[in-house]
Amino acid sequence: MQWRTQSEEETRIIGESVGACLLPGYMVALIGDLGSGKTCFTKGLARGLGVPDHYEITSPTFTLINEYPGRLPLCHVDAYRLDNSRDMVDTGFEDSFHGRAVVVIEWAERIRDILPENALFITLDYIDDTTRLLTFFGEEGLIQLIRGKNSSFR
């Protein structure tokens, strides 16, 4: 499933719709180059999970993990600075992921080998200054639910 977004706002709206579809324990793995919209998407996803607007959603590039409260808690992970998946395991990151949380990982391709097969994978491709192509793959039932909630985007 793919969506082409024409603005940051559209990317956030897709993220918000995805967040509204998620259940406790889901993992969303974001793959894309610098500037492709991973953090923008995550801002929307956080709002869809009910993270209050007064929380500024920022990429945890230096802290590795940011946690936010919401209808479902969000654990926001950034693997950019990691050399390999062993670095992530050594941080004890599993301790941050409790059953009620949704986990979103930016730069997930860097730790792909330790991610569960049932994660929702989303690649974000930079087309031009405003346009992004979002490609979803993974758990088919969730993808169908997301598709139904976003039928106006193509």
Secondary structure, 3 states (H helix, E strand, C coil): CEEEECCHHHHHHHHHHHHHHCCCCCEEEEECCCCCCHHHHHHHHHHHCCCCCCCCCCCCCCCCEEEECCCCCEEEEECCCCCCHHHHHHCCHHHHCCCCCEEEEECHHHHHHHCCCCCEEEEEEECCCCCEEEEEECCHHHHHHHHHHCCCCC
